[in-house]
Amino acid sequence: MKKTTLEYRMMMERNRLKIPNAKLLTGSLIGKYPIILDGGRTTIFISDISKESETREKYQLRKDNKLFLFAKKPKT
């Protein structure tokens, strides 16, 4: 028995086949490397281990800028 076009469109499998594999792996930790920051309080997962030092520097800069924004400003 041949499937009609309407039945084929309604199949969930057909919709899943259109989604690229990169989107299906979103949120997955397969192939990712953990970087532990702030003495174990923060963990970041990256896909390229060679960018570990760059990630640490960016995180530190963001943290410093965030603390600077919320620090009390001296009275003049």
C-alpha positions in Angstrom: 0.0 0.0 0.0 1.5 3.3 -1.1 1.3 6.3 1.3 -0.6 9.3 0.2 1.1 12.7 0.1 -1.0 13.9 3.1 0.0 11.0 5.3 3.7 11.4 4.3 3.6 15.1 5.2 2.1 14.3 8.6 4.9 11.9 9.6 7.2 13.3 12.2 10.1 11.4 10.9 10.1 13.5 7.7 10.3 16.7 9.7 13.2 15.4 11.8 15.1 14.5 8.6 15.1 18.1 7.5 16.8 19.3 10.7 20.6 19.6 10.4 22.7 17.4 12.8 24.3 20.5 14.3 20.9 21.7 15.6 20.0 18.2 16.9 23.2 18.3 19.1 22.4 21.7 20.7 22.8 21.3 24.4 24.8 18.1 24.1 28.2 17.7 25.7 29.4 15.2 23.2 32.8 16.4 21.8 33.0 19.4 24.3 35.8 20.1 26.8 35.1 21.5 30.3 36.9 24.6 31.6 36.5 25.2 35.3 36.6 28.8 36.4 36.3 30.7 39.8 37.6 27.8 41.8 35.0 25.4 40.6 31.9 27.7 40.8 31.7 28.1 37.0 32.1 25.5 34.3 32.2 26.4 30.6 32.1 23.8 27.8 34.0 24.6 24.6 34.4 22.5 21.4 38.0 23.5 20.7 40.5 22.8 23.5 43.2 25.0 21.9 41.0 28.1 22.8 41.1 27.4 26.5 43.4 30.3 27.4 41.5 32.7 25.2 38.2 31.6 26.9 39.7 32.1 30.4 40.9 35.6 29.4 37.6 36.7 28.0 35.8 35.4 31.1 38.1 37.3 33.4 37.7 40.5 31.4 33.9 40.2 31.5 34.0 39.5 35.2 36.2 42.6 35.9 34.0 44.8 33.7 30.8 43.6 35.5 32.4 44.3 38.9 33.5 47.7 37.7 29.9 48.6 36.6 28.4 47.8 40.0 31.2 49.3 42.1 30.4 52.4 44.1 31.5 55.5 42.4 33.7 57.9 44.5 32.0 61.1 45.5 33.5 64.3 44.1 
